[in-house]
Amino acid sequence: DIQLTQSPSFLSASVGDRVTITCRASQGISSYLAWYQQKPGKAPNLLIYGASTLQSGVPSRFSGSGSGTEFTLTISSLQPEDFATYYCQQVINYPFTFGPGTNVDIK
Amino acid sequence: QVQLQESGPGLVKPSETLSLTCTVSGGSISGHYWSWIRQSPGKGLEWIGYIFDSETTKYNPSLKSRVTTSVDTTKNQFSLKLSSVTAADTAVYYCARVDADCNSASCYQIFHYWGQGTLVTVSS
């Protein structure tokens, strides 16, 4: 199975901050990476797929980059509604796997 | 707008079979890939598998021996059965529709529509 790691595991930030989360894959996955946002008690919400394609309806302050084994999710200016847990997911090989998550909390 | 809703028992005894149904509204179940994912504090998000039009399935090898999925097009529903459950199967179970965004170079599978999730506890 392809293992995904995320850093940091926990991030404390303020409204307006630029936030970057990193996802690393145990082997090359080209651009077959998606990012999700999850709030407590809710299902994950797709933000980005194909490493950098913004899902329709997702605010443009979210962006993704990377290819191969290293990827980043950037929130250009953190908003109150962005405090949540973020997961990456690879969809190049079965079984699809998810990263362990990054919890973005209020400083 | 496509909506998915999981249903099934919230409590299952060890060694028994977990059975969940996902009802799809706002779109046809035919012609799409449908997936199950679970989330537990210990293992995070785990992809269980998918089914396409009752003929094509793909399962996580870690669960393959215990998983069965099916589609009921008359009810616009698909189902999950997980046999011989243990406490390790306690989790929130989600159903999702898997779409594809393809171009000449790549074809990305997209988990866009999700159900709200249902907690299943395995306990005697």
Contacts between the chains, C-beta under 8 A, distances in Angstrom:
chain1	res1	chain2	res2	distance
A	30	B	106	7.3
A	31	B	106	6.5
A	31	B	108	7.8
A	32	B	106	7.6
A	32	B	108	6.4
A	34	B	108	7.7
A	34	B	110	7.1
A	34	B	111	7.1
A	36	B	111	7.9
A	42	B	116	7.3
A	42	B	117	7.9
A	43	B	94	5.5
A	43	B	96	7.9
A	43	B	114	3.8
A	43	B	115	6.6
A	43	B	116	6.0
A	43	B	117	5.5
A	44	B	45	7.1
A	44	B	94	7.8
A	44	B	111	7.6
A	44	B	114	6.4
A	45	B	114	7.7
A	46	B	110	6.6
A	46	B	111	6.1
A	46	B	112	5.4
A	49	B	101	6.7
A	49	B	108	5.1
A	49	B	110	5.1
A	50	B	101	6.8
A	50	B	106	6.7
A	50	B	108	4.6
A	53	B	101	7.2
A	53	B	108	7.6
A	55	B	110	7.7
A	55	B	112	7.0
A	87	B	44	7.9
A	87	B	45	6.1
A	89	B	45	7.6
A	89	B	111	7.3
A	91	B	108	6.4
A	91	B	109	4.6
A	94	B	58	5.8
A	94	B	60	7.7
A	95	B	47	5.4
A	95	B	59	8.0
A	95	B	60	4.1
A	95	B	61	6.5
A	95	B	62	7.3
A	96	B	47	4.2
A	96	B	109	7.7
A	97	B	47	6.9
A	98	B	44	6.1
A	98	B	45	3.9
A	98	B	46	7.4
A	98	B	47	7.4
A	99	B	44	8.0
A	100	B	44	5.4
A	101	B	44	6.5
A	101	B	45	7.9
